[in-house]
Amino acid sequence: MKLITDQEAAEIFRCSTDKIKRLRLSGKLAYIPGRPVKINEADLLAFIEASTIRSVPPDPPTAPKPDADASARAWALKAMLKPKRAPRSK
C-alpha cells in the first residue's frame, strides 16, 4: 500500500491540488485524513479506471425504409403545395 499526497496525486492527474481536494471532499476519491492528507495509490488508480470512458464501435449504417421516405416526401409535398391563405379584410 503506497500512500501519496495531494501534490503527487495532482501530478499524476496533471491538474491542480484544488481539483484533488474537490474530488476528496465530494466523496469521489477516498483519502486518509491528516496533515498532510494521504491518498492510497490503489484508490487513485481505481478512480481513474472508473472515470475512463470506453468508446463503443458505431452500428453499421442501415438502408432507409422505402415507406418512411415515401411518407416523408408526401408530407413535405403536401406542406409545400398547401394553398396560401387570402389576406384578411379590414
ROMITI-451535 format. One record per residue: x, y, z of N, C-alpha, C, CB in turn; residue in three letters. Coordinates in steps of 0.2 Angstrom, whole numbers. Glycine has a CB too. Example, Ala and Ser with C-alpha at 12.3 -4.5 7.8 and 13.67 -1.06 7.14 Angstrom:
BEGIN
(rec (66; -28; 39); (62; -22; 39); (66; -16; 39); (57; -22; 45); Ala);
(rec (64; -11; 35); (68; -5; 36); (64; 0; 39); (70; -3; 29); Ser);
***
This chain:
BEGIN
(rec (4; -6; 0); (0; 0; 0); (5; 6; 0); (-5; 0; 6); Met);
(rec (4; 10; -6); (8; 16; -6); (4; 22; -5); (12; 16; -13); Lys);
(rec (5; 26; -1); (1; 32; 1); (5; 38; -3); (1; 34; 8); Leu);
(rec (1; 43; -6); (3; 48; -9); (0; 55; -7); (3; 48; -17); Ile);
(rec (3; 60; -8); (0; 67; -5); (-5; 70; -11); (5; 72; -3); Thr);
(rec (-8; 75; -9); (-12; 79; -14); (-8; 81; -20); (-16; 85; -11); Asp);
(rec (-2; 84; -18); (3; 86; -23); (5; 81; -28); (9; 89; -20); Gln);
(rec (6; 75; -26); (8; 69; -30); (2; 67; -34); (11; 63; -26); Glu);
(rec (-4; 67; -31); (-10; 65; -35); (-11; 70; -41); (-16; 64; -30); Ala);
(rec (-10; 76; -39); (-11; 81; -44); (-6; 81; -50); (-11; 88; -41); Ala);
(rec (0; 79; -48); (5; 77; -54); (3; 72; -58); (12; 76; -51); Glu);
(rec (0; 66; -55); (-2; 60; -59); (-8; 62; -63); (-4; 55; -54); Ile);
(rec (-13; 66; -61); (-19; 69; -64); (-17; 74; -69); (-24; 71; -60); Phe);
(rec (-12; 78; -68); (-10; 84; -72); (-15; 89; -71); (-9; 82; -79); Arg);
(rec (-17; 90; -64); (-22; 95; -63); (-19; 99; -56); (-29; 92; -62); Cys);
(rec (-23; 103; -54); (-21; 107; -48); (-23; 103; -42); (-25; 114; -48); Ser);
(rec (-20; 105; -36); (-21; 102; -30); (-29; 103; -27); (-16; 104; -24); Thr);
(rec (-31; 109; -30); (-38; 111; -28); (-43; 106; -31); (-40; 118; -31); Asp);
(rec (-42; 104; -37); (-46; 99; -40); (-46; 92; -36); (-44; 97; -47); Lys);
(rec (-40; 90; -34); (-40; 84; -30); (-43; 85; -23); (-32; 82; -28); Ile);
(rec (-43; 91; -20); (-47; 92; -14); (-54; 92; -15); (-45; 99; -12); Lys);
(rec (-56; 95; -21); (-64; 94; -23); (-66; 87; -24); (-65; 98; -29); Arg);
(rec (-62; 83; -27); (-64; 76; -28); (-64; 72; -21); (-58; 73; -32); Leu);
(rec (-59; 74; -16); (-59; 71; -10); (-65; 73; -6); (-53; 73; -6); Arg);
(rec (-67; 79; -6); (-72; 82; -2); (-79; 80; -4); (-72; 90; -1); Leu);
(rec (-80; 79; -11); (-86; 77; -14); (-87; 69; -13); (-86; 78; -21); Ser);
(rec (-82; 66; -10); (-83; 59; -9); (-81; 54; -15); (-90; 57; -7); Gly);
(rec (-79; 57; -20); (-77; 53; -26); (-70; 50; -26); (-77; 58; -32); Lys);
(rec (-66; 52; -21); (-59; 50; -21); (-58; 48; -13); (-54; 55; -24); Leu);
(rec (-56; 42; -12); (-55; 40; -5); (-49; 43; -2); (-55; 33; -4); Ala);
(rec (-48; 45; 4); (-42; 48; 7); (-41; 46; 14); (-42; 55; 6); Tyr);
(rec (-35; 47; 17); (-34; 46; 24); (-33; 53; 27); (-28; 42; 25); Ile);
(rec (-38; 55; 31); (-37; 62; 34); (-30; 63; 38); (-43; 64; 38); Pro);
(rec (-28; 69; 39); (-22; 70; 42); (-19; 76; 40); (-17; 64; 43); Gly);
(rec (-13; 77; 42); (-9; 83; 39); (-2; 80; 37); (-8; 89; 44); Arg);
(rec (0; 79; 31); (-4; 81; 25); (-9; 75; 24); (0; 82; 19); Pro);
(rec (-14; 76; 20); (-19; 71; 18); (-15; 66; 14); (-25; 74; 14); Val);
(rec (-17; 60; 15); (-14; 54; 11); (-19; 51; 7); (-10; 49; 15); Lys);
(rec (-17; 49; 1); (-22; 45; -4); (-18; 39; -6); (-24; 50; -10); Ile);
(rec (-22; 33; -5); (-20; 27; -7); (-19; 27; -15); (-24; 21; -4); Asn);
(rec (-13; 25; -17); (-12; 25; -24); (-17; 20; -28); (-5; 23; -26); Glu);
(rec (-19; 14; -25); (-23; 10; -27); (-30; 13; -28); (-24; 3; -23); Ala);
(rec (-32; 17; -23); (-39; 21; -24); (-39; 26; -29); (-40; 24; -17); Asp);
(rec (-33; 29; -30); (-32; 34; -36); (-33; 30; -43); (-25; 38; -35); Leu);
(rec (-29; 25; -43); (-29; 21; -50); (-36; 18; -51); (-24; 15; -50); Leu);
(rec (-40; 16; -46); (-47; 14; -46); (-51; 19; -49); (-49; 10; -40); Ala);
(rec (-50; 25; -46); (-54; 31; -48); (-53; 33; -55); (-53; 37; -44); Phe);
(rec (-47; 32; -57); (-45; 34; -64); (-49; 28; -69); (-38; 34; -66); Ile);
(rec (-48; 22; -67); (-51; 17; -71); (-59; 18; -71); (-49; 10; -68); Glu);
(rec (-62; 19; -66); (-69; 20; -66); (-71; 26; -70); (-72; 21; -59); Ala);
(rec (-67; 31; -70); (-69; 38; -74); (-67; 37; -81); (-65; 43; -71); Ser);
(rec (-64; 32; -83); (-62; 31; -90); (-68; 29; -95); (-56; 26; -91); Thr);
(rec (-69; 33; -100); (-74; 32; -105); (-72; 27; -110); (-78; 38; -107); Ile);
(rec (-75; 22; -112); (-73; 17; -117); (-77; 19; -123); (-74; 10; -115); Arg);
(rec (-74; 19; -129); (-78; 21; -135); (-81; 14; -137); (-73; 24; -141); Ser);
(rec (-87; 15; -140); (-91; 9; -142); (-91; 10; -150); (-99; 9; -139); Val);
(rec (-90; 4; -153); (-90; 5; -161); (-97; 6; -163); (-87; -2; -164); Pro);
(rec (-97; 11; -168); (-104; 13; -171); (-107; 7; -174); (-103; 19; -175); Pro);
(rec (-114; 7; -174); (-118; 2; -178); (-117; 3; -185); (-125; 2; -176); Asp);
(rec (-117; -2; -189); (-116; -1; -196); (-122; 2; -199); (-115; -8; -200); Pro);
(rec (-121; 7; -204); (-127; 10; -207); (-132; 6; -210); (-125; 16; -212); Pro);
(rec (-138; 7; -209); (-144; 3; -212); (-147; 7; -217); (-149; 1; -206); Thr);
(rec (-150; 4; -222); (-153; 7; -228); (-160; 10; -225); (-154; 2; -234); Ala);
(rec (-162; 16; -227); (-168; 18; -225); (-174; 14; -228); (-169; 26; -227); Pro);
(rec (-179; 14; -224); (-185; 10; -227); (-189; 14; -232); (-190; 9; -221); Lys);
(rec (-191; 11; -237); (-194; 15; -243); (-201; 18; -240); (-195; 10; -249); Pro);
(rec (-204; 15; -236); (-211; 18; -234); (-210; 24; -230); (-214; 13; -229); Asp);
(rec (-204; 24; -226); (-203; 30; -222); (-201; 36; -226); (-197; 29; -217); Ala);
(rec (-197; 35; -232); (-196; 40; -236); (-202; 43; -240); (-190; 38; -241); Asp);
(rec (-206; 38; -242); (-212; 40; -246); (-216; 44; -242); (-215; 34; -249); Ala);
(rec (-218; 42; -236); (-222; 46; -232); (-219; 53; -230); (-224; 42; -225); Ser);
(rec (-213; 53; -229); (-210; 60; -228); (-210; 64; -234); (-202; 59; -225); Ala);
(rec (-209; 61; -240); (-209; 65; -246); (-216; 68; -247); (-207; 61; -252); Arg);
(rec (-221; 63; -246); (-228; 65; -247); (-230; 71; -242); (-233; 59; -246); Ala);
(rec (-228; 70; -236); (-230; 76; -231); (-226; 82; -233); (-227; 74; -224); Trp);
(rec (-220; 82; -235); (-216; 88; -237); (-220; 91; -243); (-209; 86; -239); Ala);
(rec (-222; 87; -248); (-225; 90; -254); (-232; 93; -252); (-227; 84; -259); Leu);
(rec (-236; 90; -248); (-242; 92; -245); (-241; 99; -242); (-246; 87; -241); Lys);
(rec (-236; 100; -238); (-235; 106; -234); (-232; 111; -239); (-229; 104; -229); Ala);
(rec (-228; 110; -244); (-226; 115; -248); (-231; 117; -253); (-220; 112; -252); Met);
(rec (-236; 113; -255); (-241; 114; -260); (-247; 116; -257); (-242; 108; -265); Leu);
(rec (-247; 117; -250); (-253; 119; -247); (-255; 126; -250); (-252; 120; -239); Lys);
(rec (-262; 127; -251); (-264; 134; -253); (-263; 139; -248); (-271; 134; -256); Pro);
(rec (-261; 145; -250); (-260; 150; -246); (-266; 154; -244); (-255; 156; -249); Lys);
(rec (-266; 156; -238); (-272; 160; -236); (-273; 167; -239); (-272; 161; -228); Arg);
(rec (-279; 168; -240); (-281; 175; -243); (-280; 180; -237); (-288; 175; -246); Ala);
(rec (-277; 186; -239); (-276; 191; -234); (-283; 193; -231); (-273; 197; -237); Pro);
(rec (-283; 194; -224); (-289; 196; -221); (-291; 203; -223); (-288; 196; -213); Arg);
(rec (-298; 204; -223); (-300; 210; -225); (-301; 215; -218); (-307; 210; -228); Ser);
(rec (-301; 221; -219); (-301; 225; -213); (-307; 228; -211); (-297; 232; -214); Lys);
***
